[in-house]
């Protein structure tokens, strides 16, 4: 059965898009190949996780663990730089994602 608009995980897909766009901006501004590669891989995994949760609400393991890894990475980056963009924004988005999908898994 195809998911209805009420079942589509818009947050997850938006998070994936923002993750990819952040990596693309990092590549354009700093010519960072590592940024575009890691952002692309993360965005693909997040989008895949969003597709899983769109089909089954409780199936949030993939997006939860990717978000947790991103949270750790960007929290460390933010602690070192205190820059809101991109580290602070990604840290907050990852935290929201960990809380959102963690509730589905563990509550």
C-alpha positions, 0 to 999 in steps of 0.5 A: 500500500502506498503511503498517503500524504498523512503518512509521508515523513516530510520532516525526514525528507526535509532533513535529508534535503537540508543535509545535502544542500549544506554539503553542496554549499560547503563544496561551493564555498570551500571546494570541500570534496569531503563535505559533498561526499559525506553530506550526500551519503548522509542525505541518502541514508536519511531519505531512505530512513524517511521512506521506511518511516513513511511506510511503517511509523515505527520503522525509524532505526536507520534515520535515528542512528544516522541522526545520532551520528550527525548530532555527535559530529556537529555538536563537537564541531559547534563546541570548537567553533561556536558558529551557528552555520552550519554546525549549530543548525545541523546540531539542532536539526539532528537533535530534533531528529533524534528526539522525534525518531527516538520516541518512536523506537523507545517509548 
